[in-house]
Amino acid sequence: MREWGISAIFQCFPDTWVMFNNALIPTNNSGGLTEIDHLIIGTQGIFLLEIKT
C-alpha cells in the first residue's frame, strides 16, 4: 500500500482526526527540515507514518 492508500483509509476516520501529508518538521540541525509522509492527530494519539515501497 502506497501513500495514496493511506490517504484513502484516512477518509474513514472520524472528522475530529486531522492528517497532514508530506509534513515538514524542523530538526535540531541548524534550521534543517525532515519530511514525514503522514502526520495523523486524533483522540487516540499522534501517529507518524513513513511509507517505504
Sine and cosine of phi, psi and omega as CSV:
sin_phi,cos_phi,sin_psi,cos_psi,sin_omega,cos_omega
0.00,0.00,0.79,-0.61,-0.02,-1.00
-0.99,-0.11,-0.09,-1.00,-0.06,-1.00
-0.84,0.55,-0.62,0.79,-0.02,-1.00
-0.90,0.43,-0.51,0.86,0.02,-1.00
-0.92,0.38,-0.65,0.76,0.04,-1.00
-0.90,0.44,-0.67,0.74,0.03,-1.00
-0.88,0.48,-0.62,0.78,0.01,-1.00
-0.92,0.39,-0.67,0.74,0.03,-1.00
-0.89,0.45,-0.61,0.79,-0.03,-1.00
-0.87,0.49,-0.44,0.90,0.01,-1.00
-0.88,0.48,-0.34,0.94,0.02,-1.00
-1.00,0.07,-0.15,0.99,-0.03,-1.00
-0.96,0.27,0.36,-0.93,0.05,-1.00
-0.88,0.48,0.42,-0.91,0.00,-1.00
-0.90,0.43,-0.29,0.96,0.00,-1.00
-0.97,0.23,-0.21,0.98,0.02,-1.00
-1.00,0.02,0.51,-0.86,-0.01,-1.00
-0.80,-0.60,0.66,-0.75,0.06,-1.00
-0.79,-0.62,0.73,-0.68,0.10,-0.99
-0.94,-0.35,0.79,-0.61,0.04,-1.00
-0.99,-0.14,0.66,-0.75,0.00,-1.00
0.80,0.60,0.77,0.64,-0.01,-1.00
-0.95,0.30,0.73,-0.68,0.07,-1.00
-0.99,-0.13,0.85,-0.53,-0.08,-1.00
-0.89,-0.45,0.76,-0.65,0.03,-1.00
-0.90,0.43,0.58,-0.82,0.09,-1.00
-0.94,-0.34,0.06,-1.00,0.04,-1.00
-0.99,0.15,-0.05,1.00,-0.11,-0.99
-1.00,0.00,0.99,0.17,0.14,-0.99
0.74,0.67,0.78,0.63,0.05,-1.00
0.98,0.22,0.26,0.97,0.02,-1.00
-0.96,0.30,0.25,-0.97,0.02,-1.00
-0.79,-0.62,0.50,-0.86,0.15,-0.99
-0.83,-0.56,0.54,-0.84,-0.04,-1.00
-0.97,-0.24,0.74,-0.67,0.07,-1.00
-0.93,-0.37,0.78,-0.63,-0.06,-1.00
-0.85,0.53,-0.74,0.67,-0.01,-1.00
-0.62,-0.78,0.79,-0.61,0.12,-0.99
-0.91,-0.42,0.91,-0.42,-0.08,-1.00
-0.90,-0.44,0.80,-0.61,-0.01,-1.00
-0.86,-0.52,0.84,-0.54,-0.02,-1.00
-0.54,-0.84,-0.07,-1.00,-0.04,-1.00
-0.92,0.39,-0.38,0.93,-0.02,-1.00
-1.00,-0.04,-0.10,0.99,0.02,-1.00
0.59,-0.80,-0.18,-0.98,0.03,-1.00
-0.91,-0.42,0.76,-0.64,-0.08,-1.00
-0.82,-0.58,0.73,-0.68,0.08,-1.00
-0.92,-0.39,0.82,-0.57,-0.02,-1.00
-0.87,-0.49,0.80,-0.60,0.10,-0.99
-0.91,-0.42,0.92,-0.39,-0.09,-1.00
-1.00,-0.03,0.78,-0.62,0.05,-1.00
-0.92,-0.40,0.69,-0.72,0.02,-1.00
-0.92,-0.40,0.00,0.00,0.00,0.00
